[in-house]
Amino acid sequence: MKRFFAFLVFLLLLAGAAWFAEQWNWAQPGPSPSYKVVLVAPGDHVSTIAQNLQDGGVVSSATLFRLGLRLRTLQGTLKAGEYGFPAHVSMADVQGILSSGKSIQYKLTAAEGLTSEMIFKIVADDPVLTGDAGWTPPEGSLLPETYLFTRGTTRAQMLGRMMKARDALLEQLWRERPPGLPYKTPNDAVVLASIVEKETAIPAERRHVAAVFVNRLKLGMKLQSDPTIIYDVTRGYPLGRGIRESELTRASPHNTYFIAGLPPTPICNPGKDSLAAVLDPATSNDLYFVANGQGGHVFSATMEAQNRNVALWRKVEQARKPQLSGAQLRK
């Protein structure tokens, strides 16, 4: 009888030691000396996840990790995703990270004023996105923005997100627009917003620039926007030179020096500020603007004032030109 009790005590001590050892191991700092990333694919079994963690050096033993989950009935808490684990993370913290569902997020930035072809290329070239991007979306149908995504997102899904974001914003702005704007459809507003986007990079100016173009549309004046010419020449890429007289007078589709009213399509993908500007332009009688030599523009309501402003701009341009040597002047 004494031997039985002694054996029972031994088993209890052994079980207690094993319990304490497991508890210590569960909370003990892990083996990894640096940050590690492990992917948990949808449908992965717990044993696969544990083995991947061991192979990645995040946990010391896949078996002990599985045992720890089973003892705590946590097997069903692990979620698919791509996770980052700090150095020497414990098994307890590994389980917490895997159950949080907070996958690593990546960024993709499409800048305001890029064409759909340019944004399509950014999406197609992203090394984390997967799958075929499909077809280039229509011009002006994407919302330039910085988008967060997780591994496994497809290129088609990313382009779809950009289109849905543009549609949602445009719907809201169109619904809240003031009366009297010269647009028949929301797409008309996108067309003008794309011109405003290319005319100024200063957010504070966009509503004023929009007001100039709105005033011109109401009066039946041509918009006479240089970026519309450049779009037909380069499809939105930098021209790298001045606009030629022949290009000003050419009957190209988007040339607002030649055509009246709005071009047939946007010339880029306008950002939030430009879309908001054309659907809530500033109150102004101005019909003209020209660069002021400081990165912005000076506005005017009459041709006489515009001519004076243009003359001042020409002086600024002339002063900025490098002085030519005598030999250069003679060439």
C-alpha positions as CSV (number, residue, x, y, z in Angstrom):
1,M,0.0,0.0,0.0
2,K,2.8,2.4,0.9
3,R,4.4,1.6,-2.5
4,F,1.2,2.5,-4.3
5,F,0.9,5.8,-2.5
6,A,4.5,6.5,-3.2
7,F,4.0,5.8,-6.8
8,L,0.9,8.0,-6.9
9,V,2.8,10.8,-5.3
10,F,5.6,10.3,-7.9
11,L,3.0,10.5,-10.7
12,L,1.5,13.6,-9.2
13,L,4.9,15.3,-8.9
14,L,5.8,14.2,-12.4
15,A,2.5,15.6,-13.7
16,G,3.0,18.8,-11.8
17,A,6.5,19.2,-13.1
18,A,5.3,18.6,-16.6
19,W,2.6,21.2,-16.1
20,F,5.0,23.8,-14.8
21,A,7.4,22.9,-17.6
22,E,4.7,23.4,-20.2
23,Q,3.6,26.7,-18.7
24,W,7.2,27.9,-18.6
25,N,7.8,26.9,-22.1
26,W,4.6,28.6,-23.3
27,A,5.7,31.9,-21.9
28,Q,9.4,31.5,-22.5
29,P,11.1,33.8,-25.1
30,G,11.3,32.1,-28.4
31,P,14.5,31.2,-30.4
32,S,14.3,33.8,-33.2
33,P,17.0,36.5,-32.9
34,S,15.2,38.8,-35.4
35,Y,11.9,39.7,-36.9
36,K,10.3,36.9,-38.9
37,V,7.4,36.7,-41.3
38,V,5.3,33.6,-41.7
39,L,2.3,33.1,-44.1
40,V,-0.7,31.2,-42.9
41,A,-2.7,30.2,-46.0
42,P,-6.4,29.8,-45.9
43,G,-7.3,26.2,-44.9
44,D,-3.9,25.4,-43.3
45,H,-4.2,22.8,-40.6
46,V,-2.8,23.6,-37.1
47,S,0.0,21.0,-37.7
48,T,1.0,22.8,-40.9
49,I,1.0,26.2,-39.2
50,A,3.1,24.9,-36.3
51,Q,5.6,23.3,-38.6
52,N,5.9,26.5,-40.6
53,L,6.5,28.4,-37.4
54,Q,9.2,26.0,-36.4
55,D,10.8,26.1,-39.9
56,G,10.8,29.8,-39.8
57,G,12.5,29.8,-36.4
58,V,9.7,31.5,-34.6
59,V,9.0,28.6,-32.2
60,S,11.4,26.0,-31.0
61,S,9.1,23.0,-31.4
62,A,6.0,22.5,-33.5
63,T,4.9,19.7,-31.3
64,L,5.0,21.8,-28.1
65,F,3.2,24.6,-29.8
66,R,0.4,22.3,-30.9
67,L,0.3,20.8,-27.4
68,G,0.0,24.3,-25.9
69,L,-2.9,25.2,-28.2
70,R,-4.7,21.9,-27.4
71,L,-4.3,22.2,-23.6
72,R,-5.8,25.7,-23.9
73,T,-8.4,24.8,-26.5
74,L,-7.0,27.5,-28.8
75,Q,-6.6,25.5,-32.0
76,G,-9.6,27.2,-33.6
77,T,-8.4,30.7,-32.9
78,L,-5.7,30.9,-35.6
79,K,-6.5,33.0,-38.6
80,A,-5.1,33.0,-42.2
81,G,-2.9,35.8,-43.1
82,E,0.7,37.0,-43.3
83,Y,2.1,37.8,-39.9
84,G,5.2,39.5,-38.5
85,F,6.8,38.1,-35.3
86,P,9.3,40.1,-33.3
87,A,12.5,38.6,-32.1
88,H,12.3,36.1,-29.2
89,V,8.5,36.1,-29.3
90,S,6.9,33.6,-26.9
91,M,4.5,30.9,-28.0
92,A,1.8,32.6,-26.0
93,D,2.4,35.8,-28.0
94,V,2.6,33.8,-31.3
95,Q,-0.9,32.5,-30.6
96,G,-2.1,36.0,-29.8
97,I,-0.7,37.4,-33.1
98,L,-2.1,34.5,-35.1
99,S,-5.6,34.9,-33.5
100,S,-5.6,38.7,-34.0
101,G,-6.1,38.4,-37.8
102,K,-3.9,41.6,-38.2
103,S,-2.0,40.6,-41.3
104,I,0.9,42.6,-42.6
105,Q,-0.3,45.4,-44.7
106,Y,1.4,46.7,-47.8
107,K,1.0,50.1,-49.5
108,L,0.3,51.0,-53.1
109,T,0.3,54.7,-54.0
110,A,-1.3,56.1,-57.1
111,A,-0.6,59.8,-57.3
112,E,-3.1,62.4,-58.3
113,G,-2.9,63.4,-62.0
114,L,-1.7,60.0,-63.3
115,T,-3.4,58.5,-66.3
116,S,-5.2,55.2,-66.1
117,E,-2.4,53.6,-68.1
118,M,0.2,54.9,-65.6
119,I,-1.8,53.6,-62.6
120,F,-2.5,50.3,-64.4
121,K,1.3,49.8,-64.8
122,I,1.9,50.6,-61.1
123,V,-0.6,47.9,-60.2
124,A,0.7,45.4,-62.7
125,D,4.3,45.8,-61.6
126,D,3.6,45.5,-57.8
127,P,5.5,42.5,-56.6
128,V,3.0,41.6,-53.8
129,L,-0.2,41.7,-55.7
130,T,-1.2,38.6,-57.5
131,G,-3.0,37.6,-60.7
132,D,-3.5,39.4,-64.0
133,A,-4.6,43.0,-63.9
134,G,-7.0,42.6,-66.8
135,W,-7.8,45.7,-68.9
136,T,-6.8,49.3,-68.4
137,P,-9.7,51.1,-66.8
138,P,-11.3,54.1,-68.5
139,E,-9.5,57.4,-68.1
140,G,-10.7,59.2,-64.9
141,S,-12.4,56.2,-63.4
142,L,-9.8,55.6,-60.6
143,L,-9.3,57.5,-57.4
144,P,-5.7,58.3,-56.8
145,E,-4.8,57.4,-53.2
146,T,-2.6,55.3,-51.0
147,Y,-4.2,51.9,-50.6
148,L,-3.4,49.3,-47.9
149,F,-3.7,45.7,-48.8
150,T,-2.6,42.2,-47.6
151,R,-0.8,39.5,-49.4
152,G,-3.2,37.5,-51.6
153,T,-4.9,40.6,-52.9
154,T,-5.2,40.4,-56.7
155,R,-4.3,43.2,-59.2
156,A,-7.9,43.1,-60.5
157,Q,-9.2,43.5,-56.9
158,M,-6.9,46.5,-56.4
159,L,-8.1,48.2,-59.6
160,G,-11.7,47.4,-58.6
161,R,-11.1,49.1,-55.2
162,M,-9.8,52.2,-56.9
163,M,-12.9,52.4,-59.2
164,K,-15.3,51.8,-56.3
165,A,-13.6,54.5,-54.2
166,R,-13.9,57.0,-57.1
167,D,-17.6,56.1,-57.7
168,A,-18.4,56.5,-54.0
169,L,-16.7,59.9,-53.7
170,L,-18.2,61.2,-56.9
171,E,-21.7,60.1,-55.9
172,Q,-21.4,62.0,-52.6
173,L,-19.9,65.2,-54.2
174,W,-22.5,65.2,-57.0
175,R,-25.3,64.8,-54.5
176,E,-24.0,67.7,-52.4
177,R,-23.2,70.1,-55.3
178,P,-24.6,73.6,-55.4
179,P,-27.1,74.5,-58.1
180,G,-26.2,76.2,-61.3
181,L,-23.1,74.2,-62.3
182,P,-22.7,73.7,-66.1
183,Y,-22.5,69.9,-66.0
184,K,-25.0,67.5,-67.4
185,T,-23.5,64.4,-65.8
186,P,-21.1,63.4,-63.1
187,N,-18.6,62.4,-65.8
188,D,-18.6,66.0,-67.0
189,A,-17.4,67.0,-63.6
190,V,-14.7,64.3,-63.7
191,V,-13.5,65.7,-67.1
192,L,-13.1,69.2,-65.7
193,A,-11.6,67.9,-62.5
194,S,-8.9,66.2,-64.5
195,I,-8.0,69.5,-66.2
196,V,-7.9,71.3,-62.9
197,E,-5.7,68.6,-61.5
198,K,-3.2,69.1,-64.3
199,E,-3.4,72.9,-64.2
200,T,-2.3,73.4,-60.6
201,A,-0.5,71.4,-57.9
202,I,-1.5,73.7,-55.1
203,P,-4.6,72.5,-53.3
204,A,-5.6,76.0,-52.2
205,E,-5.8,77.1,-55.8
206,R,-8.0,74.4,-57.2
207,R,-11.4,75.9,-56.3
208,H,-10.3,79.2,-57.9
209,V,-9.0,77.4,-61.1
210,A,-12.2,75.5,-61.2
211,A,-14.2,78.7,-60.9
212,V,-12.4,80.1,-64.0
213,F,-13.3,77.1,-66.1
214,V,-16.8,77.1,-64.8
215,N,-17.2,80.7,-65.7
216,R,-15.8,80.0,-69.2
217,L,-18.2,77.1,-69.7
218,K,-21.2,79.3,-68.7
219,L,-20.2,82.0,-71.2
220,G,-19.4,79.6,-74.0
221,M,-15.7,80.4,-74.0
222,K,-13.1,77.8,-74.9
223,L,-11.3,76.4,-71.9
224,Q,-7.8,76.9,-73.6
225,S,-6.0,74.5,-71.2
226,D,-2.5,73.5,-72.2
227,P,-2.7,70.1,-70.5
228,T,-5.4,69.0,-72.9
229,I,-3.0,69.5,-75.8
230,I,-0.3,67.6,-74.1
231,Y,-2.6,64.7,-73.4
232,D,-3.2,64.2,-77.1
233,V,0.5,64.4,-77.8
234,T,2.0,62.2,-75.1
235,R,-1.0,60.5,-73.5
236,G,-0.3,62.4,-70.2
237,Y,3.5,61.9,-70.0
238,P,5.6,65.1,-69.7
239,L,6.1,66.9,-73.0
240,G,9.6,67.9,-72.2
241,R,9.4,71.1,-74.3
242,G,7.1,74.0,-75.1
243,I,3.8,73.5,-76.9
244,R,4.2,74.2,-80.7
245,E,2.0,76.6,-82.6
246,S,1.0,73.7,-84.8
247,E,-0.2,71.8,-81.7
248,L,-2.3,74.7,-80.5
249,T,-4.2,74.9,-83.7
250,R,-4.4,71.1,-84.4
251,A,-7.9,69.6,-84.4
252,S,-7.0,66.9,-81.9
253,P,-9.8,65.3,-79.7
254,H,-8.9,67.0,-76.4
255,N,-7.4,70.3,-77.6
256,T,-9.5,72.9,-75.8
257,Y,-7.9,75.6,-77.9
258,F,-9.7,74.1,-80.9
259,I,-12.9,72.5,-79.5
260,A,-15.6,74.3,-77.5
261,G,-16.8,73.0,-74.2
262,L,-15.4,70.0,-72.4
263,P,-13.1,67.3,-74.0
264,P,-14.7,63.9,-74.7
265,T,-12.9,62.2,-71.8
266,P,-10.8,63.1,-68.7
267,I,-7.1,63.6,-69.3
268,C,-6.0,62.0,-66.1
269,N,-7.4,60.6,-62.8
270,P,-8.1,63.6,-60.6
271,G,-7.7,63.4,-56.8
272,K,-10.2,64.2,-54.1
273,D,-9.4,67.9,-54.0
274,S,-9.9,68.5,-57.7
275,L,-13.1,66.6,-57.8
276,A,-14.4,68.6,-54.8
277,A,-13.2,71.8,-56.4
278,V,-15.2,71.5,-59.6
279,L,-18.3,70.4,-57.7
280,D,-18.0,73.4,-55.2
281,P,-15.9,76.0,-57.0
282,A,-14.9,79.3,-55.5
283,T,-17.1,82.4,-56.0
284,S,-15.2,84.5,-58.6
285,N,-15.7,86.5,-61.8
286,D,-12.2,85.6,-63.0
287,L,-11.8,84.2,-66.6
288,Y,-8.1,84.0,-66.8
289,F,-5.0,82.9,-64.9
290,V,-1.3,82.7,-65.6
291,A,1.8,81.5,-63.6
292,N,3.1,83.9,-61.1
293,G,6.7,82.7,-61.0
294,Q,6.4,81.3,-57.5
295,G,4.7,78.0,-58.2
296,G,1.1,79.4,-58.2
297,H,-1.0,81.5,-60.4
298,V,-2.4,85.1,-60.6
299,F,-6.0,85.4,-61.7
300,S,-7.9,88.1,-63.6
301,A,-11.4,88.9,-64.8
302,T,-10.5,90.9,-67.9
303,M,-8.2,90.4,-70.9
304,E,-6.4,93.7,-70.2
305,A,-5.4,92.5,-66.7
306,Q,-4.5,89.1,-68.1
307,N,-2.2,90.7,-70.7
308,R,-0.4,92.6,-68.0
309,N,0.0,89.5,-65.9
310,V,1.3,87.5,-68.9
311,A,3.8,90.3,-69.6
312,L,5.1,90.1,-66.0
313,W,5.4,86.3,-66.4
314,R,7.4,86.7,-69.6
315,K,9.8,88.9,-67.7
316,V,10.2,86.3,-65.0
317,E,10.8,83.6,-67.7
318,Q,13.4,85.8,-69.4
319,A,15.2,86.5,-66.2
320,R,15.4,82.8,-65.4
321,K,17.0,81.9,-68.8
322,P,20.8,81.3,-68.5
323,Q,22.9,84.0,-69.9
324,L,24.4,83.0,-73.2
325,S,28.1,83.4,-74.0
326,G,29.2,85.4,-77.1
327,A,30.0,82.2,-78.9
328,Q,26.6,80.8,-78.1
329,L,24.9,84.0,-79.3
330,R,26.7,83.8,-82.6
331,K,25.6,80.3,-83.3
